[in-house]
């Protein structure tokens, strides 16, 4: 096609990104449950966020609420006994299990680590996907419990999103997750550097190097552009999300992303997907960034994570949703 002399030639990179975006959207929409009167509670996803201690109660709340705002039917929080009443007070829509302990809370409600892990493991069949890490803290007792719970998740072959303090745990011992193909790590810049150190990779190592070292684990490297990568049977699956986000860098946006990932990976599992979908991971990054951008447009410097949560359903309806059974 010839272009008028005053019209600039299209940028090939922009065309490529637009083509990739369309492909991700089409593949993701194929996993979105069609709403109908025939559905029953739980068929659109049951997820759990494992985290929350006395100091950090907001992170698991944001993650679990993001899952609900994006269409999961049931969202659970499994937290420290001292965090339970606080998180329950934030919303009656979350199902809160105050089963975990720290060094401080263990004397208040004594229980052996083995019994606590078993109590959480007994809940796992109820979920399609779990998030481990938001608000977990780094207390030695909590870290021991997190290791045991992660082992139980792996034993069931469940999708798991690891963020925040769970990434700290991985940085202490990458072997706890190495080779598990149903795990997604979501490091920010600082957490990615810790991963490089833990894997004994140089400072200029790439995401592809990290993924190769982890042997099948998916990684969503958060940044100016969110980069997604997973190696499956020797083949690299990769995507990049450069949707515009908001200009504020307040706490909680990473927690929203984990909730989005949990819901979308749950939908993959419900549809019968065997592995993790790069398309669904891209969609989670995109909806989080777009909601942040919309919230910033409405609130500017005063934007907080609550505003991002409020924007999620509107953004999803505008850009990602599929017709209902009645449409």
Secondary structure as UniProt FT lines:
FT   TURN            5..6
FT   HELIX           12..29
FT   TURN            30..31
FT   TURN            37..38
FT   TURN            41..44
FT   STRAND          46..50
FT   HELIX           58..69
FT   TURN            70..71
FT   STRAND          74..80
FT   HELIX           81..90
FT   TURN            92..93
FT   STRAND          95..100
FT   HELIX           103..106
FT   TURN            107..108
FT   HELIX           113..121
FT   TURN            122..123
FT   HELIX           124..126
FT   STRAND          129..132
FT   TURN            134..135
FT   HELIX           140..156
FT   STRAND          159..162
FT   HELIX           165..172
FT   HELIX           174..176
FT   TURN            177..179
FT   TURN            181..182
FT   STRAND          183..185
FT   HELIX           189..198
FT   TURN            199..200
FT   TURN            203..204
FT   HELIX           207..214
FT   STRAND          218..221
FT   STRAND          226..232
FT   TURN            233..234
FT   STRAND          235..241
FT   TURN            251..252
FT   HELIX           253..270
FT   TURN            271..272
FT   HELIX           278..299
FT   HELIX           300..302
FT   HELIX           305..319
FT   TURN            325..326
//
